[in-house]
Amino acid sequence: MKTIPEYFGCMVFNDEAMKNFLSEDVFKALKSTIEGGEHLDSSVANEVAHGMKDWALSLGCTHFTHWFQPMTGITAEKHDSFIIPQEGGKVIMEFSGKELIKGESDASSFPSGGIRATFEARGYTAWDPTSYAFVMGNTLYIPTVFCSYTGDVLDKKTPLLRSMERISAEALRLLKALGRDDVSHVFATVGAEQEYFLIDKEMYIERRDLMYTGRTLFGARPPKGQEMDDHYFGAIKPRVAAFMEDLDHELWKLGVYAKTEHNEAAPCQHELAPVFTTCNLASDHNQLTMEVMKNLAPKHGFVCLLHEKPFEGVNGSGKHNNWSLTTNTGENLFRPGKKPFENKQFLLFLAAVIKGVDEYQDLLRISVATAGNDHRLGAHEAPPAIMSIFLGEELEGVLEAVANGEEFVGAKRSKMGMGVDVLPEFKKDTTDRNRTSPIAFTGNKFEFRSLGSSLNIACPNIMINTIVAEQLSQFADVLENSDDINSDIHKIVGDVYKNHHRIIFNGNNYAEEWLTEAEARGLLNYRTMPEAMEHYGDEKNVRLFEKNKVYNRNEINARSEILLESYNKTINIEALTMLDMARKDIFPAVSRFIGDMCTSVASKRSISENLPTDAEVGLIRKLSDLLEKFSDYADELQAAVDKAHASKGSALEISYVYCNDVLSAMQKLRKVSDIMEQYTCAQYWPYPSYGRLLFTM
């Protein structure tokens, strides 16, 4: 049996595979492209394609696909075989550099946000050599970017690569101004923690809401939820452990750095966390992780739910985006060192994040805005929609001292003594960890905690890279022309703290008092996706993206349109599913139960007037009243959906109809249904209950 190091990445065209299937010169040329961004010659591409094909064939591949990430938020692929016809009805297996570098895909059915007309079908995929090709099944997967015939970007990867180039370039300018000529490249690195639910497949297929929308639209809370805190970090059940073991093996074969796994807070909820890697690879790896989770779960009798809020009354699922900057020499630029007050390099990069987050709160909120995440943000299980940064008292004290021109004397790190002689002492961290903050500094990185579990992490990382690159550019403009660099560094850092300290909050972000304080500070609080999306195309945001060559104006407008259309379609599907379930299943089930109760009461009265109890008659009346109200609310929901369908407004205007009218009607309908479920005999209720879904693993 092979050890993990022996089979890790065995399905990836990584450095080891390249060395075996490419010449030394071609391998060096390709590595220069991957690590230094140098242009790859077409002649080199031909040999890479030939070596990649031979490697894939050795693993049993018959097909290849350009694997890309359109604006749907999920991945897309079109499989072509390696066969080339020959005389005599024979074939050979071939793959050219042209096929590697460029593919053509029908772009007509992918969302474009108006960038091109639907009848204009041509779209191009182009090889991304910075992300390793891999094999799944009998297919060679080649990570690619995706654009339209006009050259406008139709995917999530291209802007991510652009933002990575921008932050590297501006970080290098700043480092050079500080005398750091030893650094030639700066990498944005990410580790994305992934939360998910596992439920029994047999019960999943009994619920149309889960199948159509990924979340339960009806369901009364069970007597027990997560209040006992007995699931979080608890012993992993054997079936789940077997799934996790298989998941690790499959991800390791694909070169995904799966590291940590545990039970999360809610019943049936779990988490997987990887080791850090470059932003581009981390994005690809997270998409692969979600795909493998969903594909592997049925083999264990599960379905994997990645919706942000599949169950009411227990925590939803998020994704923590741990972001940092690392040089090609291996230095983490956010490592404070033992004396952060004297670490001018660290203070400058820290200041860039603080200023960037404050000036572009709206973009960070937009980057995590989805219909699903609106159910989760601010629900005492995730940070609120307000963007703020947790630094801890020591770092904030450092910045305050710089701003006031004072010396900083930090508290000496104390040792933790556990009061038991046999237990070792260890040094205590300088600050606690704030799990309620949307953006928390955690020692050498920033943890962006507002992401929803189904989100493509390219989106928030594009925003983070771009807004920080912009601040680094402004700092470099000053320091490149400085006559007194130490003085100017202190001025930059001090001014950032004075002008932007409102974005720093070290307290409890879940507390109601924070909402009031944040408003007094002038921080934005876009509670719903439509509120946030209204500001995507604000002029300051357009200027930011166009200056840094991440998006042009058309691409910004297109993305706004696509995201709003997705929001509208999501809620529309949910509303129609609710109506279908209400009319075809729930109403008949409750009506049948009432009818049978009436029959029982009538039967008893035929024997004696005194036999039926007040409780039985009261239950019949109670359920009858609720059922009538349920029918009325279903009609209200239908009217709200009809209003949205009839609207001739923009996607944004329609989104407010769905947000304010349709969602409100859905909540009213659900509330009545959940009460009826509590009074209806379980044998009559048409769906598996929350108790069965969450506690019969």
LINRAFEN-V556048 format. One record per residue. N is the residue number from 0. SS is DSSP state (@ for helix, = for strand, . for the rest). Layout:
n={N | N}
ss={SS | SS}
This chain:
n={0 | 1 | 2 | 3 | 4 | 5 | 6 | 7 | 8 | 9 | 10 | 11 | 12 | 13 | 14 | 15 | 16 | 17 | 18 | 19 | 20 | 21 | 22 | 23 | 24 | 25 | 26 | 27 | 28 | 29 | 30 | 31 | 32 | 33 | 34 | 35 | 36 | 37 | 38 | 39 | 40 | 41 | 42 | 43 | 44 | 45 | 46 | 47 | 48 | 49 | 50 | 51 | 52 | 53 | 54 | 55 | 56 | 57 | 58 | 59 | 60 | 61 | 62 | 63 | 64 | 65 | 66 | 67 | 68 | 69 | 70 | 71 | 72 | 73 | 74 | 75 | 76 | 77 | 78 | 79 | 80 | 81 | 82 | 83 | 84 | 85 | 86 | 87 | 88 | 89 | 90 | 91 | 92 | 93 | 94 | 95 | 96 | 97 | 98 | 99 | 100 | 101 | 102 | 103 | 104 | 105 | 106 | 107 | 108 | 109 | 110 | 111 | 112 | 113 | 114 | 115 | 116 | 117 | 118 | 119 | 120 | 121 | 122 | 123 | 124 | 125 | 126 | 127 | 128 | 129 | 130 | 131 | 132 | 133 | 134 | 135 | 136 | 137 | 138 | 139 | 140 | 141 | 142 | 143 | 144 | 145 | 146 | 147 | 148 | 149 | 150 | 151 | 152 | 153 | 154 | 155 | 156 | 157 | 158 | 159 | 160 | 161 | 162 | 163 | 164 | 165 | 166 | 167 | 168 | 169 | 170 | 171 | 172 | 173 | 174 | 175 | 176 | 177 | 178 | 179 | 180 | 181 | 182 | 183 | 184 | 185 | 186 | 187 | 188 | 189 | 190 | 191 | 192 | 193 | 194 | 195 | 196 | 197 | 198 | 199 | 200 | 201 | 202 | 203 | 204 | 205 | 206 | 207 | 208 | 209 | 210 | 211 | 212 | 213 | 214 | 215 | 216 | 217 | 218 | 219 | 220 | 221 | 222 | 223 | 224 | 225 | 226 | 227 | 228 | 229 | 230 | 231 | 232 | 233 | 234 | 235 | 236 | 237 | 238 | 239 | 240 | 241 | 242 | 243 | 244 | 245 | 246 | 247 | 248 | 249 | 250 | 251 | 252 | 253 | 254 | 255 | 256 | 257 | 258 | 259 | 260 | 261 | 262 | 263 | 264 | 265 | 266 | 267 | 268 | 269 | 270 | 271 | 272 | 273 | 274 | 275 | 276 | 277 | 278 | 279 | 280 | 281 | 282 | 283 | 284 | 285 | 286 | 287 | 288 | 289 | 290 | 291 | 292 | 293 | 294 | 295 | 296 | 297 | 298 | 299 | 300 | 301 | 302 | 303 | 304 | 305 | 306 | 307 | 308 | 309 | 310 | 311 | 312 | 313 | 314 | 315 | 316 | 317 | 318 | 319 | 320 | 321 | 322 | 323 | 324 | 325 | 326 | 327 | 328 | 329 | 330 | 331 | 332 | 333 | 334 | 335 | 336 | 337 | 338 | 339 | 340 | 341 | 342 | 343 | 344 | 345 | 346 | 347 | 348 | 349 | 350 | 351 | 352 | 353 | 354 | 355 | 356 | 357 | 358 | 359 | 360 | 361 | 362 | 363 | 364 | 365 | 366 | 367 | 368 | 369 | 370 | 371 | 372 | 373 | 374 | 375 | 376 | 377 | 378 | 379 | 380 | 381 | 382 | 383 | 384 | 385 | 386 | 387 | 388 | 389 | 390 | 391 | 392 | 393 | 394 | 395 | 396 | 397 | 398 | 399 | 400 | 401 | 402 | 403 | 404 | 405 | 406 | 407 | 408 | 409 | 410 | 411 | 412 | 413 | 414 | 415 | 416 | 417 | 418 | 419 | 420 | 421 | 422 | 423 | 424 | 425 | 426 | 427 | 428 | 429 | 430 | 431 | 432 | 433 | 434 | 435 | 436 | 437 | 438 | 439 | 440 | 441 | 442 | 443 | 444 | 445 | 446 | 447 | 448 | 449 | 450 | 451 | 452 | 453 | 454 | 455 | 456 | 457 | 458 | 459 | 460 | 461 | 462 | 463 | 464 | 465 | 466 | 467 | 468 | 469 | 470 | 471 | 472 | 473 | 474 | 475 | 476 | 477 | 478 | 479 | 480 | 481 | 482 | 483 | 484 | 485 | 486 | 487 | 488 | 489 | 490 | 491 | 492 | 493 | 494 | 495 | 496 | 497 | 498 | 499 | 500 | 501 | 502 | 503 | 504 | 505 | 506 | 507 | 508 | 509 | 510 | 511 | 512 | 513 | 514 | 515 | 516 | 517 | 518 | 519 | 520 | 521 | 522 | 523 | 524 | 525 | 526 | 527 | 528 | 529 | 530 | 531 | 532 | 533 | 534 | 535 | 536 | 537 | 538 | 539 | 540 | 541 | 542 | 543 | 544 | 545 | 546 | 547 | 548 | 549 | 550 | 551 | 552 | 553 | 554 | 555 | 556 | 557 | 558 | 559 | 560 | 561 | 562 | 563 | 564 | 565 | 566 | 567 | 568 | 569 | 570 | 571 | 572 | 573 | 574 | 575 | 576 | 577 | 578 | 579 | 580 | 581 | 582 | 583 | 584 | 585 | 586 | 587 | 588 | 589 | 590 | 591 | 592 | 593 | 594 | 595 | 596 | 597 | 598 | 599 | 600 | 601 | 602 | 603 | 604 | 605 | 606 | 607 | 608 | 609 | 610 | 611 | 612 | 613 | 614 | 615 | 616 | 617 | 618 | 619 | 620 | 621 | 622 | 623 | 624 | 625 | 626 | 627 | 628 | 629 | 630 | 631 | 632 | 633 | 634 | 635 | 636 | 637 | 638 | 639 | 640 | 641 | 642 | 643 | 644 | 645 | 646 | 647 | 648 | 649 | 650 | 651 | 652 | 653 | 654 | 655 | 656 | 657 | 658 | 659 | 660 | 661 | 662 | 663 | 664 | 665 | 666 | 667 | 668 | 669 | 670 | 671 | 672 | 673 | 674 | 675 | 676 | 677 | 678 | 679 | 680 | 681 | 682 | 683 | 684 | 685 | 686 | 687 | 688 | 689 | 690 | 691 | 692 | 693 | 694 | 695 | 696}
ss={. | . | . | @ | @ | @ | @ | . | . | . | . | = | . | . | @ | @ | @ | @ | @ | @ | @ | . | . | @ | @ | @ | @ | @ | @ | @ | @ | @ | @ | @ | @ | @ | . | . | . | . | . | @ | @ | @ | @ | @ | @ | @ | @ | @ | @ | @ | @ | @ | @ | @ | @ | @ | . | . | . | . | = | = | = | = | = | = | . | = | . | . | . | . | . | = | . | . | = | = | = | . | = | = | = | = | @ | @ | @ | = | = | = | = | . | . | . | @ | @ | @ | @ | @ | = | = | = | = | = | . | . | . | . | . | . | . | . | . | . | . | . | . | . | . | = | = | = | = | = | = | . | . | . | . | . | . | = | = | = | . | . | = | = | = | = | = | = | = | = | = | = | . | . | . | . | = | . | = | . | @ | @ | @ | @ | @ | @ | @ | @ | @ | @ | @ | @ | @ | @ | @ | @ | @ | @ | @ | @ | @ | . | . | . | . | . | . | . | . | = | = | = | = | = | = | = | = | = | = | = | = | = | = | = | @ | @ | @ | @ | . | . | . | @ | @ | @ | @ | @ | @ | . | . | . | . | . | . | . | . | . | . | . | . | . | . | . | . | . | . | . | . | . | . | . | . | @ | @ | @ | @ | @ | @ | @ | @ | @ | @ | @ | @ | @ | @ | @ | @ | . | . | . | . | = | = | = | = | = | = | . | . | . | . | . | = | = | = | = | = | = | . | . | = | = | @ | @ | @ | @ | @ | @ | @ | @ | @ | @ | @ | @ | @ | @ | @ | @ | @ | @ | @ | @ | @ | @ | . | = | = | = | = | . | . | . | . | . | . | . | . | . | . | . | . | = | = | = | = | = | = | = | = | = | = | . | . | . | . | = | . | . | . | . | . | . | . | @ | @ | @ | . | @ | @ | @ | @ | @ | @ | @ | @ | @ | @ | @ | @ | @ | @ | @ | @ | . | @ | @ | @ | @ | @ | @ | @ | . | . | . | @ | @ | @ | @ | . | . | . | . | . | . | . | . | . | . | . | . | . | . | = | = | . | . | @ | @ | @ | @ | @ | @ | @ | @ | @ | @ | @ | @ | . | . | . | . | . | . | . | . | . | . | = | = | . | . | . | . | . | . | . | . | . | = | = | . | . | . | . | . | . | . | . | . | . | . | = | = | = | . | . | . | . | = | = | = | = | = | = | = | . | . | . | . | . | @ | @ | @ | @ | @ | @ | @ | @ | @ | @ | @ | @ | @ | @ | @ | @ | @ | @ | @ | @ | @ | @ | . | . | . | . | . | @ | @ | @ | @ | @ | @ | @ | @ | @ | @ | @ | @ | @ | @ | @ | @ | @ | @ | @ | = | . | . | . | . | . | . | . | @ | @ | @ | @ | @ | @ | @ | @ | @ | @ | . | . | . | . | . | . | . | @ | @ | @ | @ | @ | . | . | . | . | . | @ | @ | @ | @ | @ | @ | @ | @ | @ | . | . | . | . | . | @ | @ | @ | @ | @ | @ | @ | @ | @ | @ | @ | @ | @ | @ | @ | @ | @ | @ | @ | @ | @ | @ | @ | @ | @ | @ | @ | @ | @ | @ | @ | @ | @ | @ | @ | @ | @ | @ | @ | @ | @ | @ | @ | @ | @ | @ | @ | @ | @ | @ | @ | @ | @ | @ | @ | . | . | . | . | . | . | @ | @ | @ | @ | @ | @ | @ | @ | @ | @ | @ | @ | @ | @ | @ | @ | @ | @ | @ | @ | @ | @ | @ | @ | @ | @ | @ | @ | @ | @ | @ | @ | @ | . | . | . | . | @ | @ | @ | @ | @ | @ | @ | @ | @ | @ | @ | @ | @ | @ | @ | @ | @ | @ | @ | @ | @ | @ | @ | @ | @ | @ | @ | @ | @ | . | . | . | . | . | . | . | . | . | . | @ | @ | @ | @ | @ | @ | . | .}
